[in-house]
Amino acid sequence: DVLCLFGEFFAESVHKGGYLRMLQSMGDNLKEFVRNLNNMHHQLERSLRTAAFPSFKVSDADGPDGHFKLSYYSLRGALLTPVV
């Protein structure tokens, strides 16, 4: 599957490129990490001006269970549809 291969490539590139520490600093849990993705994308846009990064919106769900709703927006279409 192409998305799995890309995920493996991305994870290896992050590790070899020295970006692991940056990603680890983006939050202590998935919800915090996703909330910080837009900030990371805005920083990357400075050097990758032609890139079209997606944006994410995190909405809290009712209840103490930690669930949240994740909304994904992209000019490139629904790239993450099979993942979500």
Backbone as ProteinMPNN parsed JSONL, in Angstrom:
{"seq_chain_A": "DVLCLFGEFFAESVHKGGYLRMLQSMGDNLKEFVRNLNNMHHQLERSLRTAAFPSFKVSDADGPDGHFKLSYYSLRGALLTPVV", "coords_chain_A": {"N_chain_A": [[0.842, -1.183, 0.0], [0.581, 2.187, -0.829], [0.378, 4.391, 0.957], [1.27, 3.274, 3.37], [3.938, 2.671, 2.717], [4.84, 5.282, 2.261], [4.524, 6.295, 4.857], [6.445, 4.779, 6.256], [8.776, 5.685, 4.947], [8.627, 8.423, 5.629], [8.8, 8.355, 8.46], [11.377, 7.289, 8.78], [12.886, 9.282, 7.504], [12.386, 11.489, 9.157], [13.616, 10.647, 11.486], [16.345, 10.221, 10.646], [16.892, 12.775, 9.692], [17.085, 14.349, 11.911], [14.828, 15.406, 13.1], [13.285, 14.295, 15.04], [13.349, 15.094, 17.754], [12.108, 17.601, 17.596], [9.492, 16.867, 16.821], [8.782, 15.379, 19.057], [8.571, 17.381, 20.922], [6.19, 18.575, 20.403], [3.96, 17.92, 21.824], [2.479, 16.112, 24.57], [0.674, 14.162, 24.14], [-1.566, 12.658, 21.715], [-3.633, 14.454, 21.053], [-2.594, 17.022, 21.786], [-0.381, 17.044, 20.085], [-1.575, 17.014, 17.498], [-2.934, 19.44, 17.626], [-0.788, 21.168, 17.462], [0.193, 20.814, 14.91], [-0.572, 22.614, 12.829], [0.907, 24.913, 13.493], [3.51, 23.961, 13.098], [3.384, 23.464, 10.342], [3.033, 26.075, 9.4], [5.531, 27.142, 10.006], [7.146, 25.568, 8.34], [6.248, 26.423, 5.857], [7.615, 28.761, 5.404], [10.104, 28.071, 4.342], [9.444, 26.264, 2.39], [7.902, 27.31, 0.108], [6.197, 26.682, -2.054], [4.758, 24.536, -1.246], [1.741, 22.838, -0.31], [0.287, 22.69, 2.474], [-1.784, 20.723, 4.652], [-4.486, 21.609, 6.908], [-5.551, 21.373, 10.312], [-8.205, 20.891, 12.621], [-9.026, 20.697, 15.955], [-11.564, 19.594, 17.963], [-13.011, 19.516, 21.118], [-14.585, 16.717, 22.548], [-17.596, 15.908, 24.285], [-17.392, 14.886, 27.667], [-15.253, 13.049, 29.964], [-13.454, 11.287, 28.82], [-11.406, 11.881, 27.075], [-11.709, 11.877, 24.338], [-11.701, 13.349, 21.068], [-12.676, 15.421, 18.293], [-11.416, 15.389, 15.07], [-10.804, 17.499, 12.44], [-9.991, 17.735, 9.044], [-8.447, 19.633, 6.568], [-7.678, 20.346, 3.216], [-6.106, 21.661, 0.329], [-5.358, 19.945, -1.591], [-7.143, 17.895, -1.737], [-8.757, 14.938, -0.432], [-6.509, 13.47, 0.887], [-5.958, 11.986, 3.197], [-8.131, 10.328, 3.535], [-8.252, 7.404, 3.409], [-6.895, 6.836, 5.754], [-8.136, 7.978, 7.96]], "CA_chain_A": [[0.0, 0.0, 0.0], [1.41, 3.374, -1.019], [0.405, 5.206, 2.172], [2.134, 2.603, 4.351], [5.313, 2.897, 2.282], [5.166, 6.682, 2.53], [4.67, 6.423, 6.301], [7.756, 4.227, 6.612], [9.766, 6.624, 4.433], [8.544, 9.656, 6.412], [9.33, 8.093, 9.797], [12.827, 7.136, 8.659], [13.43, 10.597, 7.158], [12.307, 12.318, 10.364], [14.655, 10.181, 12.408], [17.671, 10.496, 10.083], [17.06, 14.207, 9.49], [17.228, 15.033, 13.181], [13.586, 16.103, 13.442], [12.558, 13.548, 16.054], [13.231, 15.916, 18.959], [11.095, 18.624, 17.334], [8.182, 16.229, 16.864], [8.507, 14.992, 20.437], [8.253, 18.578, 21.694], [4.917, 19.132, 19.947], [2.872, 17.555, 22.715], [2.634, 14.904, 25.368], [-0.318, 13.18, 23.72], [-1.98, 12.834, 20.322], [-4.449, 15.664, 20.924], [-1.687, 18.169, 21.791], [0.43, 16.964, 18.873], [-2.371, 17.438, 16.348], [-3.187, 20.878, 17.781], [0.422, 21.9, 17.093], [0.575, 20.567, 13.517], [-0.719, 23.826, 12.019], [2.057, 25.778, 13.771], [4.669, 23.391, 12.415], [3.206, 23.689, 8.91], [3.294, 27.496, 9.12], [6.985, 27.316, 10.025], [7.696, 24.932, 7.135], [5.87, 27.235, 4.688], [8.638, 29.804, 5.205], [11.172, 27.588, 3.464], [8.849, 25.467, 1.315], [6.845, 28.249, -0.293], [5.251, 26.129, -3.028], [4.058, 23.398, -0.644], [0.348, 23.049, 0.086], [0.107, 21.907, 3.691], [-3.154, 20.632, 5.158], [-4.705, 22.194, 8.23], [-6.313, 20.51, 11.2], [-8.955, 21.532, 13.701], [-9.346, 19.759, 17.022], [-12.706, 20.0, 18.775], [-13.202, 18.643, 22.267], [-15.851, 15.994, 22.656], [-18.142, 15.932, 25.639], [-17.034, 13.76, 28.518], [-13.887, 13.021, 30.495], [-12.701, 10.169, 28.259], [-10.296, 12.362, 26.256], [-12.007, 11.838, 22.907], [-11.791, 14.632, 20.375], [-13.02, 15.355, 16.875], [-10.354, 15.931, 14.232], [-11.231, 17.908, 11.097], [-8.845, 17.824, 8.141], [-8.719, 20.474, 5.404], [-6.543, 20.357, 2.303], [-6.329, 22.107, -1.047], [-5.012, 18.817, -2.456], [-8.173, 16.874, -1.681], [-8.848, 14.081, 0.735], [-5.368, 12.554, 0.893], [-5.982, 11.129, 4.377], [-9.395, 9.601, 3.645], [-8.099, 6.002, 3.807], [-6.258, 6.744, 7.06], [-9.031, 8.43, 9.023]], "C_chain_A": [[0.891, 1.252, 0.0], [1.497, 4.225, 0.25], [1.268, 4.588, 3.265], [3.603, 2.807, 3.999], [5.742, 4.338, 2.537], [5.376, 6.908, 4.027], [6.013, 5.914, 6.789], [8.877, 5.176, 6.173], [9.802, 7.892, 5.287], [9.151, 9.458, 7.799], [10.855, 7.965, 9.768], [13.495, 8.478, 8.366], [13.435, 11.532, 8.362], [13.428, 11.938, 11.322], [16.058, 10.538, 11.91], [17.941, 11.986, 9.922], [17.19, 15.004, 10.772], [15.977, 15.774, 13.631], [12.802, 15.417, 14.553], [12.338, 14.378, 17.315], [12.156, 16.991, 18.785], [9.697, 18.026, 17.433], [7.81, 15.828, 18.288], [8.112, 16.197, 21.287], [6.884, 19.161, 21.353], [3.731, 18.718, 20.808], [3.138, 16.252, 23.436], [1.627, 13.822, 25.006], [-0.764, 13.52, 22.295], [-2.754, 14.133, 20.117], [-3.573, 16.917, 20.887], [-0.855, 18.199, 20.513], [-0.337, 17.486, 17.665], [-2.676, 18.934, 16.424], [-1.983, 21.709, 17.348], [0.861, 21.688, 15.647], [0.476, 21.818, 12.653], [0.449, 24.778, 12.24], [3.301, 25.267, 13.065], [4.568, 23.638, 10.912], [3.455, 25.146, 8.547], [4.79, 27.788, 9.112], [7.622, 26.723, 8.764], [7.38, 25.734, 5.871], [6.891, 28.33, 4.396], [9.737, 29.345, 4.247], [10.647, 26.774, 2.288], [7.643, 26.213, 0.765], [5.821, 27.676, -1.278], [4.457, 24.948, -2.472], [2.639, 23.797, -0.248], [0.063, 22.157, 1.286], [-1.368, 21.838, 4.082], [-3.267, 21.402, 6.47], [-5.645, 21.28, 9.003], [-7.036, 21.349, 12.236], [-9.33, 20.442, 14.696], [-10.485, 20.335, 17.842], [-12.867, 19.001, 19.911], [-14.566, 17.98, 22.214], [-16.342, 16.119, 24.095], [-17.667, 14.699, 26.406], [-15.566, 13.757, 28.893], [-12.99, 11.967, 29.856], [-11.544, 10.589, 27.363], [-10.528, 12.286, 24.763], [-12.036, 13.247, 22.336], [-12.148, 14.389, 18.924], [-11.909, 16.043, 16.099], [-10.926, 16.242, 12.855], [-9.987, 18.197, 10.272], [-9.253, 18.628, 6.916], [-7.479, 20.501, 4.523], [-6.968, 20.865, 0.932], [-6.071, 20.97, -2.036], [-6.06, 17.718, -2.44], [-8.034, 16.015, -0.451], [-7.737, 13.031, 0.741], [-5.432, 11.569, 2.051], [-7.26, 10.306, 4.513], [-9.2, 8.128, 4.032], [-7.55, 5.836, 5.217], [-7.242, 7.013, 8.178], [-10.119, 7.48, 9.272]], "O_chain_A": [[1.851, 1.333, 0.766], [2.57, 4.726, 0.584], [1.93, 5.311, 4.009], [4.421, 3.084, 4.876], [6.865, 4.591, 2.973], [6.294, 7.626, 4.425], [6.65, 6.54, 7.636], [9.81, 5.437, 6.931], [10.879, 8.381, 5.629], [9.927, 10.293, 8.263], [11.538, 8.487, 10.649], [14.553, 8.777, 8.919], [14.389, 12.284, 8.56], [14.098, 12.8, 11.891], [16.864, 11.091, 12.658], [19.09, 12.419, 10.004], [17.387, 16.218, 10.725], [16.061, 16.68, 14.46], [11.755, 15.917, 14.965], [11.245, 14.361, 17.882], [11.388, 17.262, 19.707], [8.814, 18.612, 18.059], [6.646, 15.928, 18.678], [7.391, 16.044, 22.274], [6.468, 20.147, 21.96], [2.604, 19.132, 20.539], [3.911, 15.409, 22.981], [1.711, 12.698, 25.502], [-0.378, 14.552, 21.746], [-2.552, 14.83, 19.123], [-3.785, 17.788, 20.043], [-0.651, 19.262, 19.926], [0.179, 18.299, 16.898], [-2.677, 19.619, 15.401], [-2.15, 22.847, 16.909], [1.815, 22.326, 15.2], [1.354, 22.061, 11.825], [0.937, 25.387, 11.288], [4.062, 26.05, 12.497], [5.563, 23.985, 10.275], [4.029, 25.429, 7.495], [5.265, 28.587, 8.305], [8.535, 27.316, 8.19], [8.161, 25.723, 4.92], [7.014, 28.774, 3.255], [10.238, 30.13, 3.442], [11.348, 26.615, 1.289], [6.501, 25.788, 0.943], [4.685, 28.15, -1.324], [3.579, 24.418, -3.153], [2.378, 24.948, 0.103], [-0.351, 21.008, 1.132], [-2.114, 22.792, 3.864], [-2.261, 21.794, 7.063], [-6.424, 20.522, 8.425], [-6.539, 22.387, 12.673], [-9.879, 19.403, 14.327], [-10.379, 21.448, 18.359], [-12.86, 17.79, 19.693], [-15.569, 18.609, 21.876], [-15.563, 16.405, 25.004], [-17.558, 13.608, 25.846], [-14.739, 14.38, 28.227], [-11.863, 11.772, 30.312], [-10.77, 9.736, 26.929], [-9.626, 12.603, 23.987], [-12.354, 14.21, 23.033], [-11.95, 13.296, 18.392], [-11.507, 17.156, 16.438], [-11.466, 15.363, 12.185], [-9.045, 18.829, 10.75], [-10.279, 18.348, 6.296], [-6.363, 20.659, 5.017], [-8.049, 20.54, 0.441], [-6.514, 21.027, -3.183], [-5.867, 16.69, -3.088], [-7.275, 16.335, 0.463], [-8.008, 11.837, 0.614], [-5.002, 10.425, 1.904], [-7.445, 9.642, 5.533], [-9.917, 7.639, 4.905], [-7.73, 4.777, 5.818], [-7.198, 6.363, 9.222], [-10.959, 7.717, 10.14]]}, "name": "protein", "num_of_chains": 1, "seq": "DVLCLFGEFFAESVHKGGYLRMLQSMGDNLKEFVRNLNNMHHQLERSLRTAAFPSFKVSDADGPDGHFKLSYYSLRGALLTPVV"}
